[in-house]
Amino acid sequence: MSQAAKTEVKGISRILVLIGGILLIVFGLFTVLGGSFDSRYLGVSLSGSIFGIAIGVIALYGHTRIGEVVWAVILAVLGYFAGGLGGLLVLLGSLIALIMHFV
């Protein structure tokens, strides 16, 4: 595979991680501010949404460094644990970048 094609595919994976990070932050903020403040679910809701927001911030920082193997692995694991649409995009983008590194 040529270097230009690898660069283009890594750019696509960078965009996927960026969009996934933005979605994680937005959905986390919707959960925190969206009226899910029932006393039974308050702890679970806030801890999950804060976790999603934190992973979104890490993904926003890590999308610039997705070409490095360490960051691709870190973002793949975090995307798996985040779940949802944002986590899936982070996982997919980081796996594509990881594959492009070794091909």
C-alpha positions in Angstrom: 0.0 0.0 0.0 1.4 3.4 -1.0 2.3 6.1 1.6 -0.3 8.4 0.2 -3.1 5.9 0.6 -2.0 5.2 4.2 -2.0 8.9 5.0 -5.5 9.3 3.5 -6.9 6.3 5.5 -5.2 7.6 8.7 -6.9 11.0 8.0 -10.3 9.2 7.8 -9.6 7.4 11.1 -8.6 10.7 12.7 -12.0 12.2 11.6 -13.8 9.1 13.0 -12.1 9.5 16.4 -12.8 13.3 16.4 -16.5 12.8 15.7 -16.7 10.0 18.3 -15.1 12.2 20.9 -17.5 15.1 20.2 -20.5 12.7 20.4 -19.3 11.3 23.7 -19.0 14.8 25.2 -22.3 15.9 23.8 -24.2 12.8 25.0 -22.5 13.0 28.4 -23.6 16.6 28.8 -27.1 15.7 27.7 -27.2 13.0 30.4 -25.9 15.4 33.1 -28.1 18.3 32.1 -31.0 16.4 30.7 -33.1 15.9 33.8 -32.0 12.4 34.7 -31.8 13.4 38.4 -34.1 10.8 39.9 -32.6 10.0 43.3 -32.4 6.3 42.5 -30.3 6.7 39.4 -28.3 9.8 40.2 -25.1 8.1 41.1 -25.1 5.7 38.2 -26.1 8.4 35.7 -23.5 10.9 36.8 -20.7 8.4 37.0 -21.4 7.0 33.5 -21.8 10.4 31.9 -18.7 11.8 33.6 -16.8 8.7 32.4 -18.1 9.4 28.8 -17.1 13.0 29.0 -13.6 12.2 30.2 -13.2 9.6 27.4 -14.5 12.2 24.9 -11.9 14.7 26.1 -9.1 12.1 25.8 -10.3 11.2 22.3 -10.3 14.9 21.3 -6.6 15.1 22.4 -5.7 11.7 21.0 -7.1 12.2 17.5 -4.1 14.3 16.7 -1.7 11.5 17.8 -3.7 8.6 16.3 -0.8 7.6 14.1 1.2 6.4 17.1 0.6 2.8 18.1 0.3 3.5 21.8 -2.5 6.1 21.3 -4.3 3.8 18.9 -4.4 1.1 21.5 -5.4 3.4 24.3 -8.2 4.9 22.2 -9.4 1.4 21.1 -9.7 0.3 24.7 -11.4 3.5 25.8 -13.8 3.4 22.9 -14.7 -0.2 23.8 -15.4 0.7 27.4 -17.3 3.9 26.6 -19.9 2.2 24.4 -22.6 3.9 22.5 -22.2 5.6 19.1 -19.3 7.8 20.2 -17.4 4.9 21.7 -18.0 2.8 18.6 -16.6 5.6 16.3 -13.5 6.0 18.6 -13.0 2.2 18.6 -13.4 1.9 14.8 -11.1 4.9 14.0 -8.4 3.7 16.3 -8.6 0.1 14.9 -8.3 1.5 11.4 -5.2 3.5 12.4 -3.7 0.5 14.1 -4.2 -1.7 11.0 -2.7 1.0 8.8 0.3 1.2 11.0 1.1 -2.5 10.5 0.2 -2.8 6.8 
